[in-house]
């Protein structure tokens, strides 16, 4: 069980299926996160393009420990957050 609140920022778009799946994962596990729509925020779009070596990959999820996950699977999110990915 997590006892420390991790600050998470997810950069994505409303049309992105992987973004919707990541949002659903966070919602199902009651994990708070900040959502930044890169279609509406030019600075955020430029930032993730820089983070991803010239690619505008979404979702790009940034954690307060400096870790970055790009287009992660639910199992990768669970591992990063220290929660069981088993139902």
FIROVO-307717 format. One record per residue: residue number from 1; residue in three letters; x, y, z of N, C-alpha, C in turn. Coordinates in nm, 4 decimals, m for minus. Example, Ala and Ser with C-alpha at 12.3 -4.5 7.8 and 13.67 -1.06 7.14 Angstrom:
<pt><resi>1</resi><resn>ALA</resn><n_u>1.3190</n_u><n_v>m0.5690</n_v><n_w>0.7800</n_w><ca_u>1.2300</ca_u><ca_v>m0.4500</ca_v><ca_w>0.7800</ca_w><c_u>1.3200</c_u><c_v>m0.3300</c_v><c_w>0.7800</c_w></pt>
<pt><resi>2</resi><resn>SER</resn><n_u>1.2850</n_u><n_v>m0.2250</n_v><n_w>0.7080</n_w><ca_u>1.3670</ca_u><ca_v>m0.1060</ca_v><ca_w>0.7140</ca_w><c_u>1.2900</c_u><c_v>0.0030</c_v><c_w>0.7870</c_w></pt>
END
This chain:
<pt><resi>1</resi><resn>UNK</resn><n_u>0.0843</n_u><n_v>m0.1194</n_v><n_w>0.0000</n_w><ca_u>0.0000</ca_u><ca_v>0.0000</ca_v><ca_w>0.0000</ca_w><c_u>0.0880</c_u><c_v>0.1246</c_v><c_w>0.0000</c_w></pt>
<pt><resi>2</resi><resn>UNK</resn><n_u>0.0501</n_u><n_v>0.2191</n_v><n_w>m0.0808</n_w><ca_u>0.1263</ca_u><ca_v>0.3436</ca_v><ca_w>m0.0888</ca_w><c_u>0.0884</c_u><c_v>0.4333</c_v><c_w>0.0277</c_w></pt>
<pt><resi>3</resi><resn>UNK</resn><n_u>0.1908</n_u><n_v>0.4879</n_v><n_w>0.0946</n_w><ca_u>0.1616</ca_u><ca_v>0.5800</ca_v><ca_w>0.2039</ca_w><c_u>0.2072</c_u><c_v>0.7216</c_v><c_w>0.1717</c_w></pt>
<pt><resi>4</resi><resn>UNK</resn><n_u>0.2716</n_u><n_v>0.7388</n_v><n_w>0.0587</n_w><ca_u>0.3172</ca_u><ca_v>0.8705</ca_v><ca_w>0.0158</ca_w><c_u>0.2400</c_u><c_v>0.9072</c_v><c_w>m0.1110</c_w></pt>
<pt><resi>5</resi><resn>UNK</resn><n_u>0.1884</n_u><n_v>1.0268</n_v><n_w>m0.1148</n_w><ca_u>0.1188</ca_u><ca_v>1.0718</ca_v><ca_w>m0.2342</ca_w><c_u>0.2220</c_u><c_v>1.1116</c_v><c_w>m0.3388</c_w></pt>
<pt><resi>6</resi><resn>UNK</resn><n_u>0.2169</n_u><n_v>1.0457</n_v><n_w>m0.4511</n_w><ca_u>0.3073</ca_u><ca_v>1.0750</ca_v><ca_w>m0.5608</ca_w><c_u>0.2427</c_u><c_v>1.1775</c_v><c_w>m0.6513</c_w></pt>
<pt><resi>7</resi><resn>UNK</resn><n_u>0.3179</n_u><n_v>1.2809</n_v><n_w>m0.6852</n_w><ca_u>0.2661</ca_u><ca_v>1.3807</ca_v><ca_w>m0.7779</ca_w><c_u>0.2915</c_u><c_v>1.3298</c_v><c_w>m0.9197</c_w></pt>
<pt><resi>8</resi><resn>UNK</resn><n_u>0.1859</n_u><n_v>1.3245</n_v><n_w>m0.9964</n_w><ca_u>0.1914</ca_u><ca_v>1.2713</ca_v><ca_w>m1.1324</ca_w><c_u>0.1332</c_u><c_v>1.3751</c_v><c_w>m1.2269</c_w></pt>
<pt><resi>9</resi><resn>UNK</resn><n_u>0.2017</n_u><n_v>1.3981</n_v><n_w>m1.3374</n_w><ca_u>0.1489</ca_u><ca_v>1.4833</ca_v><ca_w>m1.4427</ca_w><c_u>0.1440</c_u><c_v>1.4013</c_v><c_w>m1.5705</c_w></pt>
<pt><resi>10</resi><resn>UNK</resn><n_u>0.0249</n_u><n_v>1.3930</n_v><n_w>m1.6299</n_w><ca_u>0.0086</ca_u><ca_v>1.3219</ca_v><ca_w>m1.7553</ca_w><c_u>m0.0155</c_u><c_v>1.4227</c_v><c_w>m1.8664</c_w></pt>
<pt><resi>11</resi><resn>UNK</resn><n_u>0.0708</n_u><n_v>1.4170</n_v><n_w>m1.9672</n_w><ca_u>0.0575</ca_u><ca_v>1.5001</ca_v><ca_w>m2.0861</ca_w><c_u>m0.0053</c_u><c_v>1.4133</c_v><c_w>m2.1943</c_w></pt>
<pt><resi>12</resi><resn>UNK</resn><n_u>m0.1136</n_u><n_v>1.4617</n_v><n_w>m2.2529</n_w><ca_u>m0.1802</ca_u><ca_v>1.3832</ca_v><ca_w>m2.3543</ca_w><c_u>m0.2789</c_u><c_v>1.4650</c_v><c_w>m2.4339</c_w></pt>
<pt><resi>13</resi><resn>UNK</resn><n_u>m0.3652</n_u><n_v>1.3935</n_v><n_w>m2.5053</n_w><ca_u>m0.4683</ca_u><ca_v>1.4567</ca_v><ca_w>m2.5874</ca_w><c_u>m0.6012</c_u><c_v>1.3857</c_v><c_w>m2.5626</c_w></pt>
<pt><resi>14</resi><resn>UNK</resn><n_u>m0.7096</n_u><n_v>1.4532</n_v><n_w>m2.5925</n_w><ca_u>m0.8415</ca_u><ca_v>1.3926</ca_v><ca_w>m2.5737</ca_w><c_u>m0.8691</c_u><c_v>1.2807</c_v><c_w>m2.6730</c_w></pt>
<pt><resi>15</resi><resn>UNK</resn><n_u>m0.8050</n_u><n_v>1.2821</n_v><n_w>m2.7895</n_w><ca_u>m0.8303</ca_u><ca_v>1.1816</ca_v><ca_w>m2.8921</ca_w><c_u>m0.7448</c_u><c_v>1.0558</c_v><c_w>m2.8758</c_w></pt>
<pt><resi>16</resi><resn>UNK</resn><n_u>m0.6533</n_u><n_v>1.0558</n_v><n_w>m2.7818</n_w><ca_u>m0.5565</ca_u><ca_v>0.9466</ca_v><ca_w>m2.7648</ca_w><c_u>m0.6153</c_u><c_v>0.8314</c_v><c_w>m2.6823</c_w></pt>
<pt><resi>17</resi><resn>UNK</resn><n_u>m0.6245</n_u><n_v>0.7134</n_v><n_w>m2.7424</n_w><ca_u>m0.6754</ca_u><ca_v>0.5956</ca_v><ca_w>m2.6726</ca_w><c_u>m0.5870</c_u><c_v>0.5539</c_v><c_w>m2.5562</c_w></pt>
<pt><resi>18</resi><resn>UNK</resn><n_u>m0.4550</n_u><n_v>0.5618</n_v><n_w>m2.5721</n_w><ca_u>m0.3636</ca_u><ca_v>0.5270</ca_v><ca_w>m2.4629</ca_w><c_u>m0.3808</c_u><c_v>0.6233</c_v><c_w>m2.3457</c_w></pt>
<pt><resi>19</resi><resn>UNK</resn><n_u>m0.4100</n_u><n_v>0.7490</n_v><n_w>m2.3749</n_w><ca_u>m0.4345</ca_u><ca_v>0.8480</ca_v><ca_w>m2.2689</ca_w><c_u>m0.5606</c_u><c_v>0.8115</c_v><c_w>m2.1919</c_w></pt>
<pt><resi>20</resi><resn>UNK</resn><n_u>m0.6658</n_u><n_v>0.7741</n_v><n_w>m2.2647</n_w><ca_u>m0.7904</ca_u><ca_v>0.7346</ca_v><ca_w>m2.1986</ca_w><c_u>m0.7684</c_u><c_v>0.6126</c_v><c_w>m2.1104</c_w></pt>
<pt><resi>21</resi><resn>UNK</resn><n_u>m0.6887</n_u><n_v>0.5156</n_v><n_w>m2.1563</n_w><ca_u>m0.6606</ca_u><ca_v>0.3958</ca_v><ca_w>m2.0764</ca_w><c_u>m0.5813</c_u><c_v>0.4315</c_v><c_w>m1.9508</c_w></pt>
<pt><resi>22</resi><resn>UNK</resn><n_u>m0.4845</n_u><n_v>0.5218</n_v><n_w>m1.9619</n_w><ca_u>m0.4063</ca_u><ca_v>0.5633</ca_v><ca_w>m1.8451</ca_w><c_u>m0.4960</c_u><c_v>0.6376</c_v><c_w>m1.7459</c_w></pt>
<pt><resi>23</resi><resn>UNK</resn><n_u>m0.5841</n_u><n_v>0.7247</n_v><n_w>m1.7964</n_w><ca_u>m0.6787</ca_u><ca_v>0.7956</ca_v><ca_w>m1.7091</ca_w><c_u>m0.7675</c_u><c_v>0.6959</c_v><c_w>m1.6351</c_w></pt>
<pt><resi>24</resi><resn>UNK</resn><n_u>m0.8149</n_u><n_v>0.5944</n_v><n_w>m1.7064</n_w><ca_u>m0.8997</ca_u><ca_v>0.4926</ca_v><ca_w>m1.6457</ca_w><c_u>m0.8231</c_u><c_v>0.4167</c_v><c_w>m1.5373</c_w></pt>
<pt><resi>25</resi><resn>UNK</resn><n_u>m0.6979</n_u><n_v>0.3829</n_v><n_w>m1.5639</n_w><ca_u>m0.6146</ca_u><ca_v>0.3148</ca_v><ca_w>m1.4649</ca_w><c_u>m0.6035</c_u><c_v>0.3992</c_v><c_w>m1.3382</c_w></pt>
<pt><resi>26</resi><resn>UNK</resn><n_u>m0.5686</n_u><n_v>0.5273</n_v><n_w>m1.3545</n_w><ca_u>m0.5554</ca_u><ca_v>0.6152</ca_v><ca_w>m1.2384</ca_w><c_u>m0.6890</c_u><c_v>0.6261</c_v><c_w>m1.1639</c_w></pt>
<pt><resi>27</resi><resn>UNK</resn><n_u>m0.7979</n_u><n_v>0.6370</n_v><n_w>m1.2366</n_w><ca_u>m0.9299</ca_u><ca_v>0.6486</ca_v><ca_w>m1.1751</ca_w><c_u>m0.9657</c_u><c_v>0.5220</c_v><c_w>m1.0973</c_w></pt>
<pt><resi>28</resi><resn>UNK</resn><n_u>m0.9462</n_u><n_v>0.4072</n_v><n_w>m1.1587</n_w><ca_u>m0.9794</ca_u><ca_v>0.2800</ca_v><ca_w>m1.0937</ca_w><c_u>m0.9005</c_u><c_v>0.2595</c_v><c_w>m0.9650</c_w></pt>
<pt><resi>29</resi><resn>UNK</resn><n_u>m0.7774</n_u><n_v>0.3105</n_v><n_w>m0.9613</n_w><ca_u>m0.6916</ca_u><ca_v>0.2934</ca_v><ca_w>m0.8438</ca_w><c_u>m0.6916</c_u><c_v>0.4166</c_v><c_w>m0.7528</c_w></pt>
<pt><resi>30</resi><resn>UNK</resn><n_u>m0.7793</n_u><n_v>0.5114</n_v><n_w>m0.7866</n_w><ca_u>m0.7934</ca_u><ca_v>0.6351</ca_v><ca_w>m0.7070</ca_w><c_u>m0.6594</c_u><c_v>0.7057</c_v><c_w>m0.6876</c_w></pt>
<pt><resi>31</resi><resn>UNK</resn><n_u>m0.5887</n_u><n_v>0.7197</n_v><n_w>m0.7973</n_w><ca_u>m0.4584</ca_u><ca_v>0.7859</ca_v><ca_w>m0.7963</ca_w><c_u>m0.4753</c_u><c_v>0.9253</c_v><c_w>m0.8556</c_w></pt>
<pt><resi>32</resi><resn>UNK</resn><n_u>m0.4497</n_u><n_v>1.0290</n_v><n_w>m0.7774</n_w><ca_u>m0.4626</ca_u><ca_v>1.1646</ca_v><ca_w>m0.8303</ca_w><c_u>m0.3495</c_u><c_v>1.1968</c_v><c_w>m0.9285</c_w></pt>
<pt><resi>33</resi><resn>UNK</resn><n_u>m0.3821</n_u><n_v>1.2770</n_v><n_w>m1.0273</n_w><ca_u>m0.2820</ca_u><ca_v>1.3192</ca_v><ca_w>m1.1250</ca_w><c_u>m0.3252</c_u><c_v>1.4521</c_v><c_w>m1.1846</c_w></pt>
<pt><resi>34</resi><resn>UNK</resn><n_u>m0.2284</n_u><n_v>1.5197</n_v><n_w>m1.2409</n_w><ca_u>m0.2563</ca_u><ca_v>1.6446</ca_v><ca_w>m1.3127</ca_w><c_u>m0.2635</c_u><c_v>1.6106</c_v><c_w>m1.4613</c_w></pt>
<pt><resi>35</resi><resn>UNK</resn><n_u>m0.3654</n_u><n_v>1.6606</n_v><n_w>m1.5290</n_w><ca_u>m0.3853</ca_u><ca_v>1.6366</ca_v><ca_w>m1.6722</ca_w><c_u>m0.3487</c_u><c_v>1.7628</c_v><c_w>m1.7492</c_w></pt>
<pt><resi>36</resi><resn>UNK</resn><n_u>m0.2648</n_u><n_v>1.7474</n_v><n_w>m1.8510</n_w><ca_u>m0.2291</ca_u><ca_v>1.8588</ca_v><ca_w>m1.9383</ca_w><c_u>m0.2582</c_u><c_v>1.8162</c_v><c_w>m2.0815</c_w></pt>
<pt><resi>37</resi><resn>UNK</resn><n_u>m0.3512</n_u><n_v>1.8865</n_v><n_w>m2.1460</n_w><ca_u>m0.3862</ca_u><ca_v>1.8585</ca_v><ca_w>m2.2845</ca_w><c_u>m0.2881</c_u><c_v>1.9332</c_v><c_w>m2.3747</c_w></pt>
<pt><resi>38</resi><resn>UNK</resn><n_u>m0.2015</n_u><n_v>1.8589</n_v><n_w>m2.4420</n_w><ca_u>m0.0970</ca_u><ca_v>1.9216</ca_v><ca_w>m2.5232</ca_w><c_u>m0.1527</c_u><c_v>1.9826</c_v><c_w>m2.6521</c_w></pt>
<pt><resi>39</resi><resn>UNK</resn><n_u>m0.2771</n_u><n_v>1.9507</n_v><n_w>m2.6864</n_w><ca_u>m0.3399</ca_u><ca_v>2.0166</ca_v><ca_w>m2.8008</ca_w><c_u>m0.3790</c_u><c_v>2.1596</c_v><c_w>m2.7658</c_w></pt>
<pt><resi>40</resi><resn>UNK</resn><n_u>m0.3941</n_u><n_v>2.1883</n_v><n_w>m2.6361</n_w><ca_u>m0.4358</ca_u><ca_v>2.3206</ca_v><ca_w>m2.5910</ca_w><c_u>m0.3231</c_u><c_v>2.3995</c_v><c_w>m2.5239</c_w></pt>
<pt><resi>41</resi><resn>UNK</resn><n_u>m0.2091</n_u><n_v>2.3362</n_v><n_w>m2.5023</n_w><ca_u>m0.0984</ca_u><ca_v>2.3994</ca_v><ca_w>m2.4302</ca_w><c_u>0.0302</c_u><c_v>2.3832</c_v><c_w>m2.5114</c_w></pt>
<pt><resi>42</resi><resn>UNK</resn><n_u>0.0653</n_u><n_v>2.4874</n_v><n_w>m2.5858</n_w><ca_u>0.1814</ca_u><ca_v>2.4824</ca_v><ca_w>m2.6758</ca_w><c_u>0.3115</c_u><c_v>2.4559</c_v><c_w>m2.5997</c_w></pt>
<pt><resi>43</resi><resn>UNK</resn><n_u>0.3280</n_u><n_v>2.5181</n_v><n_w>m2.4826</n_w><ca_u>0.4498</ca_u><ca_v>2.4961</ca_v><ca_w>m2.4038</ca_w><c_u>0.4611</c_u><c_v>2.3504</c_v><c_w>m2.3615</c_w></pt>
<pt><resi>44</resi><resn>UNK</resn><n_u>0.3506</n_u><n_v>2.2902</n_v><n_w>m2.3214</n_w><ca_u>0.3503</ca_u><ca_v>2.1495</ca_v><ca_w>m2.2821</ca_w><c_u>0.3824</c_u><c_v>2.0602</c_v><c_w>m2.4020</c_w></pt>
<pt><resi>45</resi><resn>UNK</resn><n_u>0.3272</n_u><n_v>2.0939</n_v><n_w>m2.5168</n_w><ca_u>0.3559</ca_u><ca_v>2.0187</ca_v><ca_w>m2.6386</ca_w><c_u>0.5048</c_u><c_v>2.0235</c_v><c_w>m2.6713</c_w></pt>
<pt><resi>46</resi><resn>UNK</resn><n_u>0.5630</n_u><n_v>2.1430</n_v><n_w>m2.6620</n_w><ca_u>0.7065</ca_u><ca_v>2.1582</ca_v><ca_w>m2.6862</ca_w><c_u>0.7878</c_u><c_v>2.0806</c_v><c_w>m2.5832</c_w></pt>
<pt><resi>47</resi><resn>UNK</resn><n_u>0.7427</n_u><n_v>2.0822</n_v><n_w>m2.4578</n_w><ca_u>0.8134</ca_u><ca_v>2.0121</ca_v><ca_w>m2.3508</ca_w><c_u>0.8182</c_u><c_v>1.8620</c_v><c_w>m2.3753</c_w></pt>
<pt><resi>48</resi><resn>UNK</resn><n_u>0.7041</n_u><n_v>1.8005</n_v><n_w>m2.4089</n_w><ca_u>0.7070</ca_u><ca_v>1.6560</ca_v><ca_w>m2.4295</ca_w><c_u>0.7817</c_u><c_v>1.6190</c_v><c_w>m2.5570</c_w></pt>
<pt><resi>49</resi><resn>UNK</resn><n_u>0.7794</n_u><n_v>1.7063</n_v><n_w>m2.6550</n_w><ca_u>0.8578</ca_u><ca_v>1.6807</ca_v><ca_w>m2.7759</ca_w><c_u>1.0061</c_u><c_v>1.6797</c_v><c_w>m2.7423</c_w></pt>
<pt><resi>50</resi><resn>UNK</resn><n_u>1.0473</n_u><n_v>1.7709</n_v><n_w>m2.6566</n_w><ca_u>1.1870</ca_u><ca_v>1.7739</ca_v><ca_w>m2.6116</ca_w><c_u>1.2197</c_u><c_v>1.6504</c_v><c_w>m2.5279</c_w></pt>
<pt><resi>51</resi><resn>UNK</resn><n_u>1.1313</n_u><n_v>1.6133</n_v><n_w>m2.4354</n_w><ca_u>1.1534</ca_u><ca_v>1.4960</ca_v><ca_w>m2.3495</ca_w><c_u>1.1641</c_u><c_v>1.3671</c_v><c_w>m2.4301</c_w></pt>
<pt><resi>52</resi><resn>UNK</resn><n_u>1.0946</n_u><n_v>1.3621</n_v><n_w>m2.5437</n_w><ca_u>1.0870</ca_u><ca_v>1.2405</ca_v><ca_w>m2.6247</ca_w><c_u>1.1716</c_u><c_v>1.2493</c_v><c_w>m2.7517</c_w></pt>
<pt><resi>53</resi><resn>UNK</resn><n_u>1.2816</n_u><n_v>1.3229</n_v><n_w>m2.7423</n_w><ca_u>1.3794</ca_u><ca_v>1.3307</ca_v><ca_w>m2.8522</ca_w><c_u>1.3170</c_u><c_v>1.3650</c_v><c_w>m2.9866</c_w></pt>
<pt><resi>54</resi><resn>UNK</resn><n_u>1.2302</n_u><n_v>1.4672</n_v><n_w>m2.9857</n_w><ca_u>1.1718</ca_u><ca_v>1.5160</ca_v><ca_w>m3.1100</ca_w><c_u>1.0365</c_u><c_v>1.4570</c_v><c_w>m3.1448</c_w></pt>
<pt><resi>55</resi><resn>UNK</resn><n_u>0.9882</n_u><n_v>1.3639</n_v><n_w>m3.0649</n_w><ca_u>0.8583</ca_u><ca_v>1.3025</ca_v><ca_w>m3.0903</ca_w><c_u>0.7540</c_u><c_v>1.3557</c_v><c_w>m2.9933</c_w></pt>
<pt><resi>56</resi><resn>UNK</resn><n_u>0.6355</n_u><n_v>1.3782</n_v><n_w>m3.0431</n_w><ca_u>0.5238</ca_u><ca_v>1.4251</ca_v><ca_w>m2.9587</ca_w><c_u>0.4437</c_u><c_v>1.3026</c_v><c_w>m2.9143</c_w></pt>
<pt><resi>57</resi><resn>UNK</resn><n_u>0.5051</n_u><n_v>1.2229</n_v><n_w>m2.8281</n_w><ca_u>0.4459</ca_u><ca_v>1.0964</ca_v><ca_w>m2.7840</ca_w><c_u>0.3526</c_u><c_v>1.1183</c_v><c_w>m2.6661</c_w></pt>
<pt><resi>58</resi><resn>UNK</resn><n_u>0.2311</n_u><n_v>1.0631</n_v><n_w>m2.6785</n_w><ca_u>0.1337</ca_u><ca_v>1.0741</ca_v><ca_w>m2.5710</ca_w><c_u>0.0743</c_u><c_v>0.9361</c_v><c_w>m2.5430</c_w></pt>
<pt><resi>59</resi><resn>UNK</resn><n_u>0.0435</n_u><n_v>0.9082</n_v><n_w>m2.4178</n_w><ca_u>0.0718</ca_u><ca_v>0.9936</ca_v><ca_w>m2.3046</ca_w><c_u>0.2179</c_u><c_v>0.9886</c_v><c_w>m2.2631</c_w></pt>
<pt><resi>60</resi><resn>UNK</resn><n_u>0.2657</n_u><n_v>1.1015</n_v><n_w>m2.2163</n_w><ca_u>0.3942</ca_u><ca_v>1.1091</ca_v><ca_w>m2.1468</ca_w><c_u>0.3587</c_u><c_v>1.1404</c_v><c_w>m2.0020</c_w></pt>
<pt><resi>61</resi><resn>UNK</resn><n_u>0.3989</n_u><n_v>1.0522</n_v><n_w>m1.9123</n_w><ca_u>0.3616</ca_u><ca_v>1.0647</ca_v><ca_w>m1.7716</ca_w><c_u>0.4876</c_u><c_v>1.0895</c_v><c_w>m1.6902</c_w></pt>
<pt><resi>62</resi><resn>UNK</resn><n_u>0.4870</n_u><n_v>1.2003</n_v><n_w>m1.6155</n_w><ca_u>0.6031</ca_u><ca_v>1.2433</ca_v><ca_w>m1.5381</ca_w><c_u>0.5710</c_u><c_v>1.2309</c_v><c_w>m1.3896</c_w></pt>
<pt><resi>63</resi><resn>UNK</resn><n_u>0.6625</n_u><n_v>1.1679</n_v><n_w>m1.3169</n_w><ca_u>0.6468</ca_u><ca_v>1.1470</ca_v><ca_w>m1.1728</ca_w><c_u>0.7389</c_u><c_v>1.2409</c_v><c_w>m1.0971</c_w></pt>
<pt><resi>64</resi><resn>UNK</resn><n_u>0.7052</n_u><n_v>1.2664</n_v><n_w>m0.9705</n_w><ca_u>0.7824</ca_u><ca_v>1.3616</ca_v><ca_w>m0.8915</ca_w><c_u>0.9256</c_u><c_v>1.3165</c_v><c_w>m0.8641</c_w></pt>
<pt><resi>65</resi><resn>UNK</resn><n_u>0.9563</n_u><n_v>1.1894</n_v><n_w>m0.8840</n_w><ca_u>1.0937</ca_u><ca_v>1.1426</ca_v><ca_w>m0.8654</ca_w><c_u>1.1774</c_u><c_v>1.1586</c_v><c_w>m0.9919</c_w></pt>
<pt><resi>66</resi><resn>UNK</resn><n_u>1.1180</n_u><n_v>1.2203</n_v><n_w>m1.0953</n_w><ca_u>1.1894</ca_u><ca_v>1.2426</ca_v><ca_w>m1.2204</ca_w><c_u>1.1683</c_u><c_v>1.1342</c_v><c_w>m1.3247</c_w></pt>
<pt><resi>67</resi><resn>UNK</resn><n_u>1.1039</n_u><n_v>1.0251</n_v><n_w>m1.2858</n_w><ca_u>1.0775</ca_u><ca_v>0.9168</ca_v><ca_w>m1.3803</ca_w><c_u>0.9757</c_u><c_v>0.9615</c_v><c_w>m1.4846</c_w></pt>
<pt><resi>68</resi><resn>UNK</resn><n_u>0.9924</n_u><n_v>0.9111</n_v><n_w>m1.6058</n_w><ca_u>0.9018</ca_u><ca_v>0.9415</ca_v><ca_w>m1.7156</ca_w><c_u>0.8620</c_u><c_v>0.8105</c_v><c_w>m1.7818</c_w></pt>
<pt><resi>69</resi><resn>UNK</resn><n_u>0.7324</n_u><n_v>0.7902</n_v><n_w>m1.7976</n_w><ca_u>0.6827</ca_u><ca_v>0.6754</ca_v><ca_w>m1.8726</ca_w><c_u>0.6118</c_u><c_v>0.7284</c_v><c_w>m1.9964</c_w></pt>
<pt><resi>70</resi><resn>UNK</resn><n_u>0.6436</n_u><n_v>0.6689</n_v><n_w>m2.1107</n_w><ca_u>0.5855</ca_u><ca_v>0.7112</ca_v><ca_w>m2.2374</ca_w><c_u>0.5030</c_u><c_v>0.5961</c_v><c_w>m2.2930</c_w></pt>
<pt><resi>71</resi><resn>UNK</resn><n_u>0.3754</n_u><n_v>0.6248</n_v><n_w>m2.3182</n_w><ca_u>0.2816</ca_u><ca_v>0.5252</ca_v><ca_w>m2.3698</ca_w><c_u>0.2878</c_u><c_v>0.3959</c_v><c_w>m2.2884</c_w></pt>
<pt><resi>72</resi><resn>UNK</resn><n_u>0.2793</n_u><n_v>0.4056</n_v><n_w>m2.1543</n_w><ca_u>0.2951</ca_u><ca_v>0.2856</ca_v><ca_w>m2.0722</ca_w><c_u>0.1729</c_u><c_v>0.1939</c_v><c_w>m2.0735</c_w></pt>
<pt><resi>73</resi><resn>UNK</resn><n_u>0.2003</n_u><n_v>0.0668</n_v><n_w>m2.0545</n_w><ca_u>0.0951</ca_u><ca_v>m0.0313</ca_v><ca_w>m2.0319</ca_w><c_u>0.0482</c_u><c_v>m0.0191</c_v><c_w>m1.8876</c_w></pt>
<pt><resi>74</resi><resn>UNK</resn><n_u>m0.0699</n_u><n_v>m0.0705</n_v><n_w>m1.8575</n_w><ca_u>m0.1202</ca_u><ca_v>m0.0688</ca_v><ca_w>m1.7195</ca_w><c_u>m0.0228</c_u><c_v>m0.1398</c_v><c_w>m1.6262</c_w></pt>
<pt><resi>75</resi><resn>UNK</resn><n_u>0.0378</n_u><n_v>m0.2476</n_v><n_w>m1.6721</n_w><ca_u>0.1326</ca_u><ca_v>m0.3214</ca_v><ca_w>m1.5882</ca_w><c_u>0.2548</c_u><c_v>m0.2368</c_v><c_w>m1.5541</c_w></pt>
<pt><resi>76</resi><resn>UNK</resn><n_u>0.2974</n_u><n_v>m0.1514</n_v><n_w>m1.6468</n_w><ca_u>0.4113</ca_u><ca_v>m0.0625</ca_v><ca_w>m1.6198</ca_w><c_u>0.3730</c_u><c_v>0.0450</c_v><c_w>m1.5180</c_w></pt>
<pt><resi>77</resi><resn>UNK</resn><n_u>0.2523</n_u><n_v>0.0975</n_v><n_w>m1.5284</n_w><ca_u>0.2046</ca_u><ca_v>0.1961</ca_v><ca_w>m1.4307</ca_w><c_u>0.1946</c_u><c_v>0.1318</c_v><c_w>m1.2923</c_w></pt>
<pt><resi>78</resi><resn>UNK</resn><n_u>0.1395</n_u><n_v>0.0108</n_v><n_w>m1.2868</n_w><ca_u>0.1257</ca_u><ca_v>m0.0593</ca_v><ca_w>m1.1587</ca_w><c_u>0.2622</c_u><c_v>m0.0838</c_v><c_w>m1.0954</c_w></pt>
<pt><resi>79</resi><resn>UNK</resn><n_u>0.3576</n_u><n_v>m0.1279</n_v><n_w>m1.1745</n_w><ca_u>0.4923</ca_u><ca_v>m0.1531</ca_v><ca_w>m1.1226</ca_w><c_u>0.5544</c_u><c_v>m0.0248</c_v><c_w>m1.0694</c_w></pt>
<pt><resi>80</resi><resn>UNK</resn><n_u>0.5436</n_u><n_v>0.0826</n_v><n_w>m1.1453</n_w><ca_u>0.5998</ca_u><ca_v>0.2109</ca_v><ca_w>m1.1037</ca_w><c_u>0.5375</c_u><c_v>0.2594</c_v><c_w>m0.9738</c_w></pt>
<pt><resi>81</resi><resn>UNK</resn><n_u>0.4071</n_u><n_v>0.2387</n_v><n_w>m0.9574</n_w><ca_u>0.3353</ca_u><ca_v>0.2881</ca_v><ca_w>m0.8426</ca_w><c_u>0.3326</c_u><c_v>0.1894</c_v><c_w>m0.7250</c_w></pt>
<pt><resi>82</resi><resn>UNK</resn><n_u>0.3895</n_u><n_v>0.0712</n_v><n_w>m0.7468</n_w><ca_u>0.3965</ca_u><ca_v>m0.0269</ca_v><ca_w>m0.6393</ca_w><c_u>0.2616</c_u><c_v>m0.0852</c_v><c_w>m0.6004</c_w></pt>
<pt><resi>83</resi><resn>UNK</resn><n_u>0.1753</n_u><n_v>m0.1028</n_v><n_w>m0.7011</n_w><ca_u>0.0447</ca_u><ca_v>m0.1637</ca_v><ca_w>m0.6738</ca_w><c_u>0.0298</c_u><c_v>m0.2901</c_v><c_w>m0.7568</c_w></pt>
<pt><resi>84</resi><resn>UNK</resn><n_u>m0.0573</n_u><n_v>m0.3759</n_v><n_w>m0.7117</n_w><ca_u>m0.0812</ca_u><ca_v>m0.5018</ca_v><ca_w>m0.7831</ca_w><c_u>m0.1598</c_u><c_v>m0.4747</c_v><c_w>m0.9098</c_w></pt>
<pt><resi>85</resi><resn>UNK</resn><n_u>m0.1138</n_u><n_v>m0.5345</n_v><n_w>m1.0185</n_w><ca_u>m0.1874</ca_u><ca_v>m0.5208</ca_v><ca_w>m1.1440</ca_w><c_u>m0.2868</c_u><c_v>m0.6352</c_v><c_w>m1.1598</c_w></pt>
<pt><resi>86</resi><resn>UNK</resn><n_u>m0.2905</n_u><n_v>m0.7238</n_v><n_w>m1.0622</n_w><ca_u>m0.3851</ca_u><ca_v>m0.8357</ca_v><ca_w>m1.0623</ca_w><c_u>m0.5179</c_u><c_v>m0.7895</c_v><c_w>m1.0049</c_w></pt>
<pt><resi>87</resi><resn>UNK</resn><n_u>m0.6269</n_u><n_v>m0.8402</n_v><n_w>m1.0593</n_w><ca_u>m0.7598</ca_u><ca_v>m0.8052</ca_v><ca_w>m1.0116</ca_w><c_u>m0.7832</c_u><c_v>m0.8668</c_v><c_w>m0.8793</c_w></pt>
END
